[in-house]
Each structure stands twice: as C-alpha cells, then as structure tokens.
Amino acid sequence: MKTHKTDRRKVFIRGFERSKKGNLWRYFKGMTLSVFSRKDAWFAWSIADTNGPRYSLEAYPTERLALYALMRELEHDDNDN
C-alpha cells in the first residue's frame, strides 16, 4: 500500500518540538529545521546543515504558513536531486 502524501506531511509535522524560546524545530535527514517568530511578529523558517543556515526569503503571517512553506522548500530540494 502506497503512503498518501498527506499522511507523510502529518508525520513530518508531528516530528517538530518546541524549543525553550517557543520556536518549532526538528532534525530531519541531517538538517536542523526551524520555524520562528521574527521581530515584526511574522514568521520565517531556516534550514541548517553542513553548508550553514539558509533562511526563507519571505515572511509569513502565521506559524502554520511558515511551516507549510518550509515543507514546500524541502519538497523542491528533493525534486532537484
């Protein structure tokens, strides 16, 4: 039975924890992923790996939208490889 894309996304999201600062974060395939609140109260994401950190170029009005954008970025990266 093939795993549905929505099911994989739910499992991916459930892997996030809250840091002491209240940010979402998790390790995933050798990367540290974070969703955080910016000083302007909007949200952004970061991906840190052996090449250093990479940050979202856009800001998002909600944490959830930033998390979805992070998932899209990772899917885009997978499609490039």
N, C-alpha and C positions, 0 to 999 in steps of 0.2 A: 504494500500500500504506500502510495506516494504522500509525503508530508505536504500539506497545504501551506502556501506562502504565509497566510495569515497566522497559522499555528506557529511557524518559525519566528515570526515577528513577536508574538506574545511571549514565547520562551526567551527571546533576546531581551525584551523589555523587563521581564521578571528578574533577569540577572543583574540589574542595577541595584546599587545600595546608596544610602545617604551618607555623605561624609560628615565630619564634625561641623563643617561650615554650612551644611544643608544642601550641598550640591549632589547631583546624581553622578555616579561613577561606576565603572566596572573594568575588569581586564577581559580582553577578547582577542584571540588569535595573535598574542604577543603585543597588543596595543592597550594603552590605558585610555578609555573613553570617558569624557566628562561633559555634562550639561550644567551650565552655571548661570547665575544671575549677574548681569553687568551693573555698573554704577547707575545707569539710567533706568534700571528696573526691567529692561528687556533681557532676553536670554540668548545664549550662544553655546556652541559646542567646541570641543577640542579633541584631537586625536594625537596621542603621543606614542612614538615608537623609537626605534634606534636612530632614526633620522631627525629626531627632535619633534617639537609640537607643531601641529597645524591647526588653525582656528577657522571657524566659519567666517565667511566674508559678509554674511547678512546677520541681522539681529531679528529675533522672533518675539512676538508679544507674550507668548506663553511657553512654559517649560515643555509642555507636550509637543508643541510645534517644533521646537528646537530638537527634541528627541527624534521626531519623525524625520527631520532634515538630516540629522546625523545618520539615521538608518539608510536614507537615500544615498548619502555620500559613500557609505560603506558598500552599498549595492553597486554604485557607479564604479568604485575601485575594483570590486570583484569582476565586473564586466570588462574592465581594462586589462585584466591579467589573463 
